[in-house]
Amino acid sequence: MPEGDTVWNTAKVLREGLQGAVLAASDFRVPQLATVDLAGWTVAESACRGKHLLLRLASPAGRALTLHSHLRMEGAWRVYAPGERWTARPAHLIRVVLRAPQAVAVGYHLHELKLLPTEREAEVVGHLGPDLLGSDWDPGEAVRRLSADPARPIAEALLDQRNLAGIGNLYKCELLFLRGVWPWTPVGDVPDLPGMVTLGQRLLSANRGRWTQSTTGSLRRGETSYVYGRRAQPCRRCAGPISKDGEGERITYWCPRCQPTHRPT
């Protein structure tokens, strides 16, 4: 699952390739937008909110629309030079193509792709909690939202974008390991929630602007994480085997020794 820093980096790539450009053509390959033509529209801004991408567009007549997309597990945007071969994914996964004089943006396997008036962006992102990489980041508000359901397992609560926006499975697992918290500990029993959300924001910020995600400080292959993706491998702290639970979008890695099972007091 793409994390908030990956989406932030994607918005940056789109901003560098398209922002300020007047679109020469658009090609939507989803039924609900198949007849839309954005030729002549200006890409006013490329932004993100948590894991949501927002391309803000302006028409010659002054209308403002936002192209909203969500990457989920498989989605991706790529920017190519005009005439460059599109090599990122098979052609049948393309959902939208935006052509500008200096760049071509191609969206692959995008989810929740929609156009809506910019003033109505809250309809798609208004439910989100504070964005760990956004100007609205507020650790106090994140703690307040997490604490509203004290019986909920902390791993599940961290993934809920209504609490704080941007954490996916990788940062969830790494954050809980670094804090020594068993993933199924009830939120109400987690010590120092403010310290946890502050560390989460630091981890994402450290990887902003680069594609290699590291929580260990190393960018060497195989050394970038403490527990994530390391099932049965030795813990970097205690040398015990790393455990794994779940599949797909809800996968958890942890060290049973460093993150002992929570015992209610």
ABEGO torsion letter per residue (X at the ends): XBBAAAAAAAAAAAAAAABGBBBABBBBABAAAAABBABGBBBABBBBBEABBBBBBBBAAGBBBBBBBBAEAABBBBBBBBGBBBAABBAAABABBBBBAABBBBBBGBBGBBBBBAAAAAAAAAABBBBAABAABBAAAAAAAAAABAABBAAAAAABAAABBGBBAAAAAAAAAAAGBBAABBAAABBGAAAAAAAAAAAAAAABGBABBBAAGBABBGAABAABGABGBBBAAAGBBBBBBEBEABBBBBBAAABBBBBBX
